Amino acid sequence: MPKVTLYGFIRVIAVNLSVVGLSAWISVSLNRSFVKGRQETFFEYGRVNGNPVLRQLSAAEAKQAHSFQTIDLSELKKLRESGEAVLVDGRSQKDYEMGHIPWARYLGVADFERVFPSFAERFSLKTKLVIYCGGGDCSLSRKVAELLYSRGYNDLRIYSAGYSDWFLNGNPVEKGKGQ
């Protein structure tokens, strides 16, 4: 077995650090030449022939997308208690029935076309709506907001923390079909 000297050990470390440093410098240099400015990619969730599809939006389509005000848990509680807003659950019907925020209405993305007519009969275009889904990286609430906006509803807010935040903070939940 060869004897390891301090000089040999330091030399191996120096060579390895040089290789790592050079690799990092090359990576940054190449990235800088290929990527100019802030890069954003937007996607749209939809269905084609009944199958879920995630489609990348062009820059022009993304600019036309509406931005919605988001609210936090304390604002949601205030709106809910005052009766000022109607809560809309954008998750699947199965998830809704397993547990939802009390008094929330079901208007899931997957069943939107089927459920929307009865929803529209009950709530005018001027109704303040707060839409939520599972929370975290769930985008169903945004999709429901976009669908409602395209049908004339303008007073829309998104509770982006969603059902998981509501539940994990010890708030009451309802199970079943609800209202």
Contact map, one row per residue, 1 for C-alpha under 8 A:
11100000000000000000000000000000000000000000000000000000000000000000000000000000000000000000000000000000000000000000000000000000000000000000000000000000000000000000000000000000000
11110000000000000000000000000000000000000000000000000000000000000000000000000000000000000000000000000000000000000000000000000000000000000000000000000000000000000000000000000000000
11111000000000000000000000000000000000000000000000000000000000000000000000000000000000000000000000000000000000000000000000000000000000000000000000000000000000000000000000000000000
01111101100000000000000000000000000000000000000000000000000000000000000000000000000000000000000000000000000000000000000000000000000000000000000000000000000000000000000000000000000
00111111100000000000000000000000000000000000000000000000000000000000000000000000000000000000000000000000000000000000000000000000000000000000000000000000000000000000000000000000000
00011111110000000000000000000000000000000000000000000000000000000000000000000000000000000000000000000000000000000000000000000000000000000000000000000000000000000000000000000000000
00001111111000000000000000000000000000000000000000000000000000000000000000000000000000000000000000000000000000000000000000000000000000000000000000000000000000000000000000000000000
00011111111100000000000000000000000000000000000000000000000000000000000000000000000000000000000000000000000000000000000000000000000000000000000000000000000000000000000000000000000
00011111111110000000000000000000000000000000000000000000000000000000000000000000000000000000000000000000000000000000000000000000000000000000000000000000000000000000000000000000000
00000111111111000000000000000000000000000000000000000000000000000000000000000000000000000000000000000000000000000000000000000000000000000000000000000000000000000000000000000000000
00000011111111100000000000000000000000000000000000000000000000000000000000000000000000000000000000000000000000000000000000000000000000000000000000000000000000000000000000000000000
00000001111111110000000000000000000000000000000000000000000000000000000000000000000000000000000000000000000000000000000000000000000000000000000000000000000000000000000000000000000
00000000111111111000000000000000000000000000000000000000000000000000000000000000000000000000000000000000000000000000000000000000000000000000000000000000000000000000000000000000000
00000000011111111100000000000000000000000000000000000000000000000000000000000000000000000000000000000000000000000000000000000000000000000000000000000000000000000000000000000000000
00000000001111111110000000000000000000000000000000000000000000000000000000000000000000000000000000000000000000000000000000000000000000000000000000000000000000000000000000000000000
00000000000111111111000000000000000000000000000000000000000000000000000000000000000000000000000000000000000000000000000000000000000000000000000000000000000000000000000000000000000
00000000000011111111100000000000000000000000000000000000000000000000000000000000000000000000000000000000000000000000000000000000000000000000000000000000000000000000000000000000000
00000000000001111111110000000000000000000000000000000000000000000000000000000000000000000000000000000000000000000000000000000000000000000000000000000000000000000000000000000000000
00000000000000111111111000000000000000000000000000000000000000000000000000000000000000000000000000000000000000000000000000000000000000000000000000000000000000000000000000000000000
00000000000000011111111100000000000000000000000000000000000000000000000000000000000000000000000000000000000000000000000000000000000000000000000000000000000000000000000000000000000
00000000000000001111111110000000000000000000000000000000000000000000000000000000000000000000000000000000000000000000000000000000000000000000000000000000000000000000000000000000000
00000000000000000111111111000000000000000000000000000000000000000000000000000000000000000000000000000000000000000000000000000000000000000000000000000000000000000000000000000000000
00000000000000000011111111100000000000000000000000000000000000000000000000000000000000000000000000000000000000000000000000000000000000000000000000000000000000000000000000000000000
00000000000000000001111111110000000000000000000000000000000000000000000000000000000000000000000000000000000000000000000000000000000000000000000000000000000000000000000000000000000
00000000000000000000111111111000000000000000000000000000000000000000000000000000000000000000000000000000000000000000000000000000000000000000000000000000000000000000000000000000000
00000000000000000000011111111100000000000000000000000000000000000000000000000000000000000000000000000000000000000000000000000000000000000000000000000000000000000000000000000000000
00000000000000000000001111111110000000000000000000000000000000000000000000000000000000000000000000000000000000000000000000000000000000000000000000000000000000000000000000000000000
00000000000000000000000111111111000000000000000000000000000000000000000000000000000000000000000000000000000000000000000000000000000000000000000000000000000000000000000000000000000
00000000000000000000000011111111100000000000000000000000000000000000000000000000000000000000000000000000000000000000000000000000000000000000000000000000000000000000000000000000000
00000000000000000000000001111111110000000000000000000000000000000000000000000000000000000000000000000000000000000000000000000000000000000000000000000000000000000000000000000000000
00000000000000000000000000111111111000000000000000000000000000000000000000000000000000000000000000000000000000000000000000000000000000000000000000000000000000000000000000000000000
00000000000000000000000000011111111100000000000000000000000000000000000000000000000000000000000000000000000000000000000000000000000000000000000000000000000000000000000000000000000
00000000000000000000000000001111111100000000000000000000000000000000000000000000000000000000000000000000000000000000000000000000000000000000000000000000000000000000000000000000000
00000000000000000000000000000111111100000000000000000000000000000000000000000000000000000000000000000000000000000000000000000000000000000000000000000000000000000000000000000000000
00000000000000000000000000000011111110100000000000000000000000000000000000000000000000000000000000000000000000000000000000000000000000000000000000000000000000000000000000000000000
00000000000000000000000000000001111111100000000000000000000000000000000000000000000000000000000000000000000000000000000000000000000000000000000000000000000000000000000000000000000
00000000000000000000000000000000001111100000000000000000000000000000000000000000000000000000000000000000000000000000000000000000000000000000000000000000000000000000000000000000000
00000000000000000000000000000000000111110000000000000000000000000000000000000000000000000000000000000000000000000000000000000000000000000000000000000000000000000000000000000000000
00000000000000000000000000000000001111111000000000000000000000000000000000000000000000000000000000000000000000000000000000000000000000000000000000000000000000000000000000000000000
00000000000000000000000000000000000001111100000000000000000000000000000000000000000000000000000000000000000000000000000000000000000000000000000000000000000000000000000000000000000
00000000000000000000000000000000000000111110000000000001100000000000000000000000000000000000000000000000000000000000000000000000000000000000000000000000000000000000000000000000000
00000000000000000000000000000000000000011111000000000001110001000000000000000000000000000000000000000000000000000000000000000000000000000000000000000000000000000000000000000000000
00000000000000000000000000000000000000001111100000000111100000000000000000000000000000000000000000000000000000000000000000000000000000000000000000000000000000000000000000000000000
00000000000000000000000000000000000000000111110000000111100000000000000000000000000000000000000000000000000000000000000000000000000000000000001000000000000000000000000000000000000
00000000000000000000000000000000000000000011111000011110000000000000000000000000000000000000000000000000000000000000000000000000000000000000001000000000000000000000000000000000000
00000000000000000000000000000000000000000001111100011110000000000000000000000000000000000000000000000000000000000000000000000000000000000000000000000000000000000000000000000000000
00000000000000000000000000000000000000000000111111111000000000000000000000000000000000000000000000000000000000000000000000000000000000000000000000000000000000000000000000000000000
00000000000000000000000000000000000000000000011111111000000000000000000000000000000000000000000000000000000000000000000000000000000000000000000000000000000000000000000000000000000
00000000000000000000000000000000000000000000001111100000000000000000000000000000000000000000000000000000000000000000000000000000000000000000000000000000000000000000000000000000000
00000000000000000000000000000000000000000000001111110000000000000000000000000000000000000000000000000000000000000000000000000000000000000000000000000000000000000000000000000000000
00000000000000000000000000000000000000000000001111111000000000000000000000000000000000000000000000000000000000000000000000000000000000000000000000000000000000000000000000000000000
00000000000000000000000000000000000000000000111101111100000000000000000000000000000000000000000000000000000000000000000000000000000000000000000000000000000000000000000000000000000
00000000000000000000000000000000000000000000111100111110000000000000000000000000000000000000000000000000000000000000000000000000000000000000000000000000000000000000000000000000000
00000000000000000000000000000000000000000011110000011111000000000000000000000000000000000000000000000000000000000000000000000000000000000000000000000000000000000000000000000000000
00000000000000000000000000000000000000000011110000001111100000000000000000000000000000000000000000000000000000000000000000000000000000000000000000000000000000000000000000000000000
00000000000000000000000000000000000000001111000000000111110000000000000000000000000000000000000000000000000000000000000000000000000000000000000000000000000000000000000000000000000
00000000000000000000000000000000000000001111000000000011111111000000000000000000000000000000000000000000000000000000000000000000000000000000000000000000000000000000000000000000000
00000000000000000000000000000000000000000100000000000001111111000000000000000000000000000000000000000000000000000000000000000000000000000000000000000000000000000000000000000000000
00000000000000000000000000000000000000000000000000000000111111100000000000000000000000000000000000000000000000000000000000000000000000000000000000000000000000000000000000000000000
00000000000000000000000000000000000000000000000000000000111111110000000000000000000000000000000000000000000000000000000000000000000000000000000000000000000000000000000000000000000
00000000000000000000000000000000000000000000000000000000111111111000000000000000000000000000000000000000000000000000000000000000000000000000000000000000000000000000000000000000000
00000000000000000000000000000000000000000100000000000000111111111000000000000000000000000000000000000000000000000000000000000000000000000000000000000000000000000000000000000000000
00000000000000000000000000000000000000000000000000000000001111111000000000000000000000000000000000000000000000000000000000000000000000000000000000000000000000000000000000000000000
00000000000000000000000000000000000000000000000000000000000111111100000000000000000000000000000000000000000000000000000000000000000000000000000000000000000000000000000000000000000
00000000000000000000000000000000000000000000000000000000000011111110000000000000000000000000000000000000000000000000000000000000000000000000000000000000000000000000000000000000000
00000000000000000000000000000000000000000000000000000000000000011111000000000000000000000000000000000000000000000000000000000000000000000000000001000000000000000000000000000000000
00000000000000000000000000000000000000000000000000000000000000001111100000000000000000000000000000000000000000000000000000000000000000000000000000000000000000000000000000000000000
00000000000000000000000000000000000000000000000000000000000000000111110000000000000000000000000000000000000000000000000000000000000000000000000010000000000111000000000000000000000
00000000000000000000000000000000000000000000000000000000000000000011111000000000000000000000000000000000000000000000000000000000000000000000000000000000000111000000000000000000000
00000000000000000000000000000000000000000000000000000000000000000001111100000000000000000000000000000000000000000000000000000000000000000000000000000000000011110000000000000000000
00000000000000000000000000000000000000000000000000000000000000000000111110110000000000000000000000000000000000000000000000000000000000000000000000000000000011110000000000000000000
00000000000000000000000000000000000000000000000000000000000000000000011111110000000000000000000000000000000000000000000000000000000000000000000000000000000000111000000000000000000
00000000000000000000000000000000000000000000000000000000000000000000001111111000000000000000000000000000000000000000000000000000000000000000000000000000000000101000110000000000000
00000000000000000000000000000000000000000000000000000000000000000000000111111100000000000000000000000000000000000000000000000000000000000000000000000000000000000000000000000000000
00000000000000000000000000000000000000000000000000000000000000000000001111111110000000000000000000000000000000000000000000000000000000000000000000000000000000000000000000000000000
00000000000000000000000000000000000000000000000000000000000000000000001111111111000000000000000000000000000000000000000000000000010000000000000000000000000000100000000000000000000
00000000000000000000000000000000000000000000000000000000000000000000000011111111100000000000000000000000000000000000000000000000000000000000000000000000000000000000000000000000000
00000000000000000000000000000000000000000000000000000000000000000000000001111111110000000000000000000000000000000000000000000000000000000000000000000000000000000000000000000000000
00000000000000000000000000000000000000000000000000000000000000000000000000111111111110000000000000000000000000000000000000000000000000000000000000000000000000000000000000000000000
00000000000000000000000000000000000000000000000000000000000000000000000000011111111111100000000000000000000000000000000000000000000000000000000000000000000000000000000000000000000
00000000000000000000000000000000000000000000000000000000000000000000000000001111111100000000000000000000000000000000000000000000000000000000000000000000000000000000000000000000000
00000000000000000000000000000000000000000000000000000000000000000000000000000111111110000000000000000000000000000000000000000000000000000000000000000000000000000000000000000000000
00000000000000000000000000000000000000000000000000000000000000000000000000000011111111000000000000000000000000000000000000000000000000000000000000000000000000000000000000000000000
00000000000000000000000000000000000000000000000000000000000000000000000000000011111111000000000000000000000000000000000000000001000000000000000000000000000000000000000000000000000
00000000000000000000000000000000000000000000000000000000000000000000000000000011011111100000000000000000000000000000000000000011110000000000000000000000000000000000000000000000000
00000000000000000000000000000000000000000000000000000000000000000000000000000001001111110000000000000011100000000000000000000011110000000000000000000000000000000000000000000000000
00000000000000000000000000000000000000000000000000000000000000000000000000000001000011111000000000000011100000000000000000000000111100000000000000000000000000000000000000000000000
00000000000000000000000000000000000000000000000000000000000000000000000000000000000001111100000000000001111000000000000000000000111100000000000000000000000000000000000000000000000
00000000000000000000000000000000000000000000000000000000000000000000000000000000000000111110000100010001111100000000000000000000001110000000100000000000000000000000000000000000000
00000000000000000000000000000000000000000000000000000000000000000000000000000000000000011111000000000000011110000000000000000000001110000001100100000000000000000000000000000000000
00000000000000000000000000000000000000000000000000000000000000000000000000000000000000001111101100000000011110000000000000000000000111000001100000000000000000000000000000000000000
00000000000000000000000000000000000000000000000000000000000000000000000000000000000000000111111100000000000111000000000000000000000000000000000000000000000000000000000000000000000
00000000000000000000000000000000000000000000000000000000000000000000000000000000000000000011111110000000010100000000000000000000000000000000000000000000000000000000000000000000000
00000000000000000000000000000000000000000000000000000000000000000000000000000000000000000001111111000000000000000000000000000000000000000000000000000000000000000000000000000000000
00000000000000000000000000000000000000000000000000000000000000000000000000000000000000000011111111110000000000000000000000000000000000000000000000000000000000000000000000000000000
00000000000000000000000000000000000000000000000000000000000000000000000000000000000000001011111111110000010000000000000000000000000000000000000000000000000000000000000000000011100
00000000000000000000000000000000000000000000000000000000000000000000000000000000000000000000111111110000000000000000000000000000000000000000000000000000000000000000000000000011110
00000000000000000000000000000000000000000000000000000000000000000000000000000000000000000000011111110000000000000000000000000000000000000000000000000000000000000000000000000011000
00000000000000000000000000000000000000000000000000000000000000000000000000000000000000000000001111111000000000000000000000000000000000000000000000000000000000000000000000001111000
00000000000000000000000000000000000000000000000000000000000000000000000000000000000000001000001111111101000000000000000000000000000000000000000000000000000000000010000000001110000
00000000000000000000000000000000000000000000000000000000000000000000000000000000000000000000000000111111000000000000000000000000000000000000000000000000000000000010010000011100000
00000000000000000000000000000000000000000000000000000000000000000000000000000000000000000000000000011111000000000000000000000000000000000000000000000000000000000000000000011100010
00000000000000000000000000000000000000000000000000000000000000000000000000000000000001100000000000001111100000000000000000000000000000000000000000000000000000000000000000000000011
00000000000000000000000000000000000000000000000000000000000000000000000000000000000001111000000000011111110000000000000000000000000000000000000000000000000000000000000000000000011
00000000000000000000000000000000000000000000000000000000000000000000000000000000000001111000000000000011111000000000000000000000000000000000000000000000000000000000000000000000011
00000000000000000000000000000000000000000000000000000000000000000000000000000000000000011110100100000001111100000000000000000000000000000000000000000000000000000000000000000000001
00000000000000000000000000000000000000000000000000000000000000000000000000000000000000011110000000000000111110110011001000000000000000000000000100000000000000000000000000000000000
00000000000000000000000000000000000000000000000000000000000000000000000000000000000000001111100000000000011111110000000000000000000000000001000100000000000000000000000000000000000
00000000000000000000000000000000000000000000000000000000000000000000000000000000000000000111000000000000001111110000000000000000000000000001001100000000000000000000000000000000000
00000000000000000000000000000000000000000000000000000000000000000000000000000000000000000001000000000000000111110000000000000000000000000000000000000000000000000000000000000000000
00000000000000000000000000000000000000000000000000000000000000000000000000000000000000000000000000000000001111111110000000000000000000000000000000000000000000000000000000000000000
00000000000000000000000000000000000000000000000000000000000000000000000000000000000000000000000000000000001111111111000000000000000000000000000100000000000000000000000000000000000
00000000000000000000000000000000000000000000000000000000000000000000000000000000000000000000000000000000000000111111100000000000000000000000000000000000000000000000000000000000000
00000000000000000000000000000000000000000000000000000000000000000000000000000000000000000000000000000000000000111111100000000000000000000000000000000000000000000000000000000000000
00000000000000000000000000000000000000000000000000000000000000000000000000000000000000000000000000000000001000111111111000000000000000000000000000000000000000000000000000000000000
00000000000000000000000000000000000000000000000000000000000000000000000000000000000000000000000000000000001000011111111100000000000000000000000000000000000000000000000000000000000
00000000000000000000000000000000000000000000000000000000000000000000000000000000000000000000000000000000000000001111111110000000000000000000000000000000000000000000000000000000000
00000000000000000000000000000000000000000000000000000000000000000000000000000000000000000000000000000000000000000011111111000000000000000000000000000000000000000000000000000000000
00000000000000000000000000000000000000000000000000000000000000000000000000000000000000000000000000000000001000000011111111100000000000000000000000000000000000000000000000000000000
00000000000000000000000000000000000000000000000000000000000000000000000000000000000000000000000000000000000000000001111111111000000000000000000000000000000000000000000000000000000
00000000000000000000000000000000000000000000000000000000000000000000000000000000000000000000000000000000000000000000111111110000000000000000000000000000000000000000000000000000000
00000000000000000000000000000000000000000000000000000000000000000000000000000000000000000000000000000000000000000000011111110000000000000000000000000000000000000000000000000000000
00000000000000000000000000000000000000000000000000000000000000000000000000000000000000000000000000000000000000000000001111111010000000000000000000000000000000000000000000000000000
00000000000000000000000000000000000000000000000000000000000000000000000000000000000000000000000000000000000000000000000111111110000000000000000000000000000000000000000000000000000
00000000000000000000000000000000000000000000000000000000000000000000000000000000000000000000000000000000000000000000000100111110000000000000000000000001110000000000000000000000000
00000000000000000000000000000000000000000000000000000000000000000000000000000000000000000000000000000000000000000000000000011111000000000000000000000000111000000000000000000000000
00000000000000000000000000000000000000000000000000000000000000000000000000000000000011000000000000000000000000000000000000111111100000000000000000000000101000000000000000000000000
00000000000000000000000000000000000000000000000000000000000000000000000000000000000111000000000000000000000000000000000000000111110000000000000000000000001110000000000000000000000
00000000000000000000000000000000000000000000000000000000000000000000000000000000000011110000000000000000000000000000000000000011111000000000000000000000001110000000000000000000000
00000000000000000000000000000000000000000000000000000000000000000000000000010000000011110000000000000000000000000000000000000001111100000000000000000000000111100000000000000000000
00000000000000000000000000000000000000000000000000000000000000000000000000000000000000111100000000000000000000000000000000000000111110000000110110000000000111100000000000000000000
00000000000000000000000000000000000000000000000000000000000000000000000000000000000000111110000000000000000000000000000000000000011111100001100000000000000001111110000000000000000
00000000000000000000000000000000000000000000000000000000000000000000000000000000000000001110000000000000000000000000000000000000001111100111100000000000000000110110000000000000000
00000000000000000000000000000000000000000000000000000000000000000000000000000000000000000010000000000000000000000000000000000000000111110100000000000000000000001111000000000000000
00000000000000000000000000000000000000000000000000000000000000000000000000000000000000000000000000000000000000000000000000000000000111111100000000000000000000011111100000000000000
00000000000000000000000000000000000000000000000000000000000000000000000000000000000000000000000000000000000000000000000000000000000001111100000000000000000000011100000000000000000
00000000000000000000000000000000000000000000000000000000000000000000000000000000000000000000000000000000000000000000000000000000000000111110000000000000000000000000000000000000000
00000000000000000000000000000000000000000000000000000000000000000000000000000000000000000000000000000000000000000000000000000000000011111111100000000000000000000000000000000000000
00000000000000000000000000000000000000000000000000000000000000000000000000000000000000000000000000000000000000000000000000000000000010001111111000000000000000000000000000000000000
00000000000000000000000000000000000000000000000000000000000000000000000000000000000000000110000000000000000110000000000000000000000110000111111100000000000000000000000000000000000
00000000000000000000000000000000000000000000000000000000000000000000000000000000000000001110000000000000000000000000000000000000001110000111111110000000000001010000000000000000000
00000000000000000000000000000000000000000000000000000000000000000000000000000000000000000000000000000000000000000000000000000000001000000011111111000000000001000000000000000000000
00000000000000000000000000000000000000000001100000000000000000000000000000000000000000000000000000000000000010000000000000000000000000000011111111100000000000000000000000000000000
00000000000000000000000000000000000000000000000000000000000000000000000000000000000000000100000000000000001110010000000000000000001000000001111111110000000000000000000000000000000
00000000000000000000000000000000000000000000000000000000000000000001000000000000000000000000000000000000000000000000000000000000001000000000111111111000000111000000000000000000000
00000000000000000000000000000000000000000000000000000000000000000100000000000000000000000000000000000000000000000000000000000000000000000000011111111100000000000000000000000000000
00000000000000000000000000000000000000000000000000000000000000000000000000000000000000000000000000000000000000000000000000000000000000000000001111111110000000000000000000000000000
00000000000000000000000000000000000000000000000000000000000000000000000000000000000000000000000000000000000000000000000000000000000000000000000111111111110000000000000000000000000
00000000000000000000000000000000000000000000000000000000000000000000000000000000000000000000000000000000000000000000000000000000000000000000000011111111110100000000000000000000000
00000000000000000000000000000000000000000000000000000000000000000000000000000000000000000000000000000000000000000000000000000000000000000000000001111111100000000000000000000000000
00000000000000000000000000000000000000000000000000000000000000000000000000000000000000000000000000000000000000000000000000000000000000000000000000111111100000000000000000000000000
00000000000000000000000000000000000000000000000000000000000000000000000000000000000000000000000000000000000000000000000000001000000000000000000000011111110000000000000000000000000
00000000000000000000000000000000000000000000000000000000000000000000000000000000000000000000000000000000000000000000000000001110000000000000000000011111111100000000000000000000000
00000000000000000000000000000000000000000000000000000000000000000000000000000000000000000000000000000000000000000000000000001100000000000000000000011001111100000000000000000000000
00000000000000000000000000000000000000000000000000000000000000000000000000000000000000000000000000000000000000000000000000000111100000000000000000000000111110000000000000000000000
00000000000000000000000000000000000000000000000000000000000000000001100000000000000000000000000000000000000000000000000000000001111000000000000010001000111111000000000000000000000
00000000000000000000000000000000000000000000000000000000000000000001111000000000000000000000000000000000000000000000000000000001111000000000000010000000001111100000000000000000000
00000000000000000000000000000000000000000000000000000000000000000001111000000000000000000000000000000000000000000000000000000000011100000000110010000000000111110000000000000000000
00000000000000000000000000000000000000000000000000000000000000000000011110010000000000000000000000000000000000000000000000000000011110000000000000000000000011111100000000000000000
00000000000000000000000000000000000000000000000000000000000000000000011100000000000000000000000000000000000000000000000000000000000110110000100000000000000001111100000000000000000
00000000000000000000000000000000000000000000000000000000000000000000000110000000000000000000000000000000000000000000000000000000000101110000000000000000000000111111110000000000000
00000000000000000000000000000000000000000000000000000000000000000000000000000000000000000000000000000000000000000000000000000000000111110000000000000000000000111111110000000000000
00000000000000000000000000000000000000000000000000000000000000000000000000000000000000000000000000011000000000000000000000000000000111100000000000000000000000001111111000000000000
00000000000000000000000000000000000000000000000000000000000000000000000000000000000000000000000000000000000000000000000000000000000001100000000000000000000000001111111100000000000
00000000000000000000000000000000000000000000000000000000000000000000000010000000000000000000000000000000000000000000000000000000000000100000000000000000000000001111111110000000000
00000000000000000000000000000000000000000000000000000000000000000000000010000000000000000000000000001000000000000000000000000000000000000000000000000000000000001111111111100000000
00000000000000000000000000000000000000000000000000000000000000000000000000000000000000000000000000000000000000000000000000000000000000000000000000000000000000000011111111111000000
00000000000000000000000000000000000000000000000000000000000000000000000000000000000000000000000000000000000000000000000000000000000000000000000000000000000000000001111111100000000
00000000000000000000000000000000000000000000000000000000000000000000000000000000000000000000000000000000000000000000000000000000000000000000000000000000000000000000111111100000000
00000000000000000000000000000000000000000000000000000000000000000000000000000000000000000000000000000000000000000000000000000000000000000000000000000000000000000000011111110000000
00000000000000000000000000000000000000000000000000000000000000000000000000000000000000000000000000000000000000000000000000000000000000000000000000000000000000000000011111111000000
00000000000000000000000000000000000000000000000000000000000000000000000000000000000000000000000000001100000000000000000000000000000000000000000000000000000000000000001001111100000
00000000000000000000000000000000000000000000000000000000000000000000000000000000000000000000000000111100000000000000000000000000000000000000000000000000000000000000001000111110000
00000000000000000000000000000000000000000000000000000000000000000000000000000000000000000000000000111100000000000000000000000000000000000000000000000000000000000000000000011111010
00000000000000000000000000000000000000000000000000000000000000000000000000000000000000000000000111110000000000000000000000000000000000000000000000000000000000000000000000001111110
00000000000000000000000000000000000000000000000000000000000000000000000000000000000000000000000111100000000000000000000000000000000000000000000000000000000000000000000000000111110
00000000000000000000000000000000000000000000000000000000000000000000000000000000000000000000000110000000000000000000000000000000000000000000000000000000000000000000000000000011111
00000000000000000000000000000000000000000000000000000000000000000000000000000000000000000000000010000111100000000000000000000000000000000000000000000000000000000000000000000111111
00000000000000000000000000000000000000000000000000000000000000000000000000000000000000000000000000000011110000000000000000000000000000000000000000000000000000000000000000000000111
